[in-house]
């Protein structure tokens, strides 16, 4: 219990909500959702997307947040609800550690672009290769092609240029300047030192933000979670005024109802909702564990997912109004300038920004926004990992210095893990790791969470835990989704993705993919068999006493709130209040509060004159009358603040 008291708390409840918004709203909201919307029927995609939010996103988000708030610990040590499934927590932090290692590198790319934007002429607009000499040239004649082979702005011989094989300068800049891509994972090449320094900088920032844990993270969230919306709005206003913006938005929203007949659309919507909310990575459990026990987590579980999805939808207007402008400028269909994933953020959008007036300003704003979105998710992911390990070994990390050194060491370790992906062929390794992580691991974790919490522990028991926190039972909506709808949806997604799974050559690459996947999920069965063999199979059906005893926290918090009745200050400015103290002699904290109040009132009595304030102790059945006449309003406020 002593360890639990030392644990940090959010300064204000708003900090928790903003941190979760920053955790959920990340880079994928800018590049993945708009592309999926275009790919899967435009406005028609919003139907499966919204249904997935209702029947998959909000339920699992609420379950994890309620689970974390009730347990009051990180994702590794919270499994007193069913110790045999502690492997779920291990899988969460292993997966989280892998994601942090490569997610920070994407932020490093954004930082590299941000630094390059501080110039009068954006570097990705200049052609520096033979393959981009004919890019954007309409109706190029054979004579023009022959002339450019020998006489061009590069001053080099380009014998293989062709109007049908051109590459944009922005793509060449990203592939050759930023990544220095060798073309394959087999040819790993050397380290990209500029990206390495940017990645180091991102972990330095992460360490400084998290040096005090949630206490510092909560304060930073006011900026990191809110300011991207300011930048997104500025960009939207600017992009909406561009020629062709209306065509882009129309292309974004025009529904293709025939796409709803394909299973892929529904699978994409469900997976996007699942991963954009950062579910089953341990982050929701860790962040919620710092809440007050009686926080209304059900309310928060509706607010954050809805804000996350609206942000994705909002970002789509910024992206596609820009793509409409770009298509108008180049005289090509919008579909020809649209790419998904990092290509949209680091190739297509930079090119569009370069064609705007005052292009450097808009490039700085865009990449600054991109970095903020990335950092807000990175901070929460790193804090999740730190919280999990610190909670698991509380006695070792009891001292403040040890915690700081541990946080520094963890940031350094994650930095080192990312180095192979910063090499010239490292982007292909990053793509492989990313595809493995957003595939089966988190889906499996989510499915097993439902099995453990809702089926083995039991919905009724968990609903009673929620009621102990918020004062009311979960709605019938949660009963239906937690017990039937969401688990079946998750199972269907797993089966569909397994059916769709195709191995890519060479064989060793597919083997590496499955090894990454196995390394994340193997802890679930390994720890289950270890614990059940050690303690007996029957024990896996029982939560530990530490878990069930936490319901008493609700009674304690209510008692603490009722330890005194709020005092009243009369309109004439004189002190006139009654205070009732329900003493609990076994509670040292309550006694300290009472002594502090009495001492403060005694000092006021000594300083002032005539009027009486009654201090009533119901347990002792006695009234203490304090003369407190012409006390100034300032003196009364001092008493209030100490109280």
C-alpha positions, 0 to 999 in steps of 0.5 A, a space after each residue: 500500500 505504501 508503494 501505491 501512495 507513492 505512485 504519481 497522479 494526473 494534476 487535473 483530469 483534463 491532463 489525462 484526456 488530452 494525453 489520451 487524445 495525443 496518444 490516439 491521434 498520431 501520424 496515421 490520422 494524417 496519412 492512413 485514414 485519408 488514403 483508406 477513405 479514397 481507396 475504399 469508396 470515399 464517403 461510403 467508407 465512413 459507414 463501415 468506419 463509424 460502425 467499427 467505432 461503435 461496435 469495436 473501438 469504443 468498447 475495447 477502449 472503455 474496457 482497457 481504460 476501466 481495467 487500468 483505472 480499477 487496477 491502478 497499475 501498469 500493464 505488466 503488474 495489473 494482472 492480479 485479476 488473473 495471474 496466469 495471463 500475465 503474459 498478456 502484459 509481457 506481450 504488450 510491453 514487448 510489442 510497445 518496445 518494438 513500436 517505439 524503436 521504429 516510430 521514433 525513426 518516422 518522427 526523425 524523418 519529419 524532423 529532417 524535413 523540418 530542418 530542410 524547410 528553413 530555406 528560401 527555396 525548398 530542396 525537394 523542388 530542384 531536380 538533381 537526377 536524370 529521372 526527373 528531367 521530364 517530370 511534369 512535362 506535357 506532350 514531350 516530343 522525341 526531339 526534346 527528349 534527345 536534346 535533354 539527354 546531352 544538354 540539360 540543367 544537370 550538366 551530365 549525360 542522361 541516355 536513359 530518360 523517357 517520358 514514360 519513366 519519370 520520378 518527381 523531385 520530391 520522391 527522389 529527395 526522400 528516397 535518395 537524400 533522406 533515406 539514401 535507399 539501396 533498394 533492398 534489405 539485403 543491401 543494408 548499406 551505411 548509417 544515415 548520420 543526419 537521421 541518426 542525429 534527428 532520432 537521438 534528438 527525439 529521444 532526448 526530448 522524450 526523456 526530458 518530457 518524461 523525467 517526472 513521469 505523468 506529472 511532466 507528461 500531463 503538463 506537456 499534453 496541453 501543448 502537444 495534444 492541442 497545438 496540432 489542431 491549431 496548425 491543422 486549422 491554419 493549413 485547412 484555411 490556406 488549402 481551401 483557398 487553393 485552385 482545385 481544392 473543391 475538386 479534391 474534397 469532392 473526390 474525398 467524399 464522393 461515395 462509391 457504394 459498390 465498394 461496400 460489397 467487398 469484405 476488404 473495406 469492412 476489414 480496413 475500417 475495423 483495423 484502422 479504428 482498432 489501431 488508431 485508438 492505440 488499443 491493446 498496446 498497454 498505453 490505455 491501461 497505463 495512462 488510466 492507472 494514474 486516475 483517481 479511483 472514482 473518475 468517470 472513465 465511461 465518459 472519457 471512453 466516449 470522448 477520446 475515440 470520437 475526438 480521434 475519429 473526427 480528427 482523422 476526418 478533419 485531416 482528410 479535408 486538409 490532405 485532399 484539398 491540397 491534392 486537388 490543387 496539385 492535380 489541377 496544377 499538373 493537369 492529371 486526375 487526383 487518383 494519379 497523385 494520391 499515395 498511402 502511408 509515408 509516401 503521402 506525408 513525405 512525397 506528395 504533400 511536400 511537392 504540393 507545399 512547394 507549389 504554394 506561395 511562401 512555400 517555406 512557411 507552409 512546409 515549416 508549419 506542416 512538418 512541425 505539426 507532423 512532428 508534434 503528432 508523432 511526439 504526442 504518441 511517442 511520449 505516451 508509448 514510452 511512458 507506458 513502457 516505463 510505468 510497466 517496469 517501474 510498477 513491476 519492481 517498485 522496491 528497486 525503483 523506490 528512489 527518485 534517482 533510480 527512476 531517472 536513470 532507468 528512464 534515461 537508460 530505456 530511451 538510450 536502449 530504444 535509440 540503439 534498437 532503431 539503428 539498423 532501421 536508420 541504415 541505407 536499406 533500413 527503411 525496408 526493415 522498418 516496413 517489415 517490422 511495421 507490417 508485422 506489428 500492425 497485423 496479428 499481435 495486437 489483434 490477438 492481445 485484444 481477443 485474449 483480453 476479452 477472454 480473460 476479463 469478460 469470460 473468465 473473470 466474468 462480465 458481472 464481476 467486471 461490471 461490479 468493479 466499474 460500478 465501484 468506480 463510477 457509481 453506476 453499472 455499465 450501459 446495456 450497450 457495453 454488455 452487448 459489445 463486451 460479451 458478444 459483438 466486439 469479441 466476434 468482430 475481433 475473431 472475424 478480423 483475425 480469420 480474414 487477415 489470416 486468409 488474406 496473408 500472403 508470403 513475399 519472397 525471399 523466404 527469409 523475409 517471411 521467416 523474419 516477419 513470423 519471428 517478429 510476430 511470434 516474439 510478441 505473442 508467445 509470452 501469452 501461452 508461455 507464462 500461462 503454462 508456467 503459472 498453471 504448472 506451478 500453482 495448479 490449473 484451478 488457480 487460473 480461474 480466481 482473481 487475487 485478493 489484491 484485485 477484489 479488495 480494490 472495491 473498498 477504495 470506493 468506500 474509502 474515497 467517499 468517506 474521505 470526501 465526507 470527512 468534512 462538510 464544506 463551510 459557508 461564508 456569509 454575504 456580509 463577509 464575516 466568517 459563519 460556517 459549520 463543519 462536521 468532521 467524521 473522525 476515523 481514529 485509524 486514519 493518520 491522514 484524516 487526523 492530520 487534516 483535522 489538526 491542521 483545521 483546528 490549529 488554523 481556526 485557533 490562530 484566527 480566534 487569537 487574532 479576532 474578536 466576537 462572532 462565533 463559528 461552530 466546529 462540531 465533532 459528531 463522533 465525540 458529541 461535542 461543540 467547539 465554539 471559536 470566537 472569530 469576529 472582525 476577521 478580514 476576508 484575507 484571513 478567512 481565505 488563509 484558513 480555507 486554503 489550509 483546509 
